Structure formats: structure tokens, C-alpha cells
Amino acid sequence: MKILFLLIPVSLILIGFIIFAFLWAIKSGQFDDLEGPAHEILMDNDSLPSQKNTQS
């Protein structure tokens, strides 16, 4: 029963940290565009220079 006096505050601190990290991620824009990077890899980007080996 004494362990509950330790586990309850520890779990509340952990929940508080998780909520803080989630709110920080929302505020910093981590969830703004979830599909863009996944589709970007499929798009042709012809404006990039070719990466041929020019060494002889």
C-alpha cells in the first residue's frame, strides 16, 4: 500500500510531461502536414542537378 504513495505522484508527473510534449509538438507545427512528405518522395524534381561522378 505504501508503494501507491510513490507511484501515483510519479504517474502524474509522467502524464504532465507527456501532455507538455504533445502541446509543444502541436505548437511547433509537427502535425501541420502529415501527407506532404510521403507524397513528395514520389514527385519528379527535375530541377535538382545530376549527381554523376565527374572524377576521372
Protein Blocks (a to p, Z undefined) as FASTA:
>chain_A
ZZmmmmmmmmmmmmmmmmmmmmmmmmnopmmpmmlmmmmmmpccfkbccfbdfbZZ
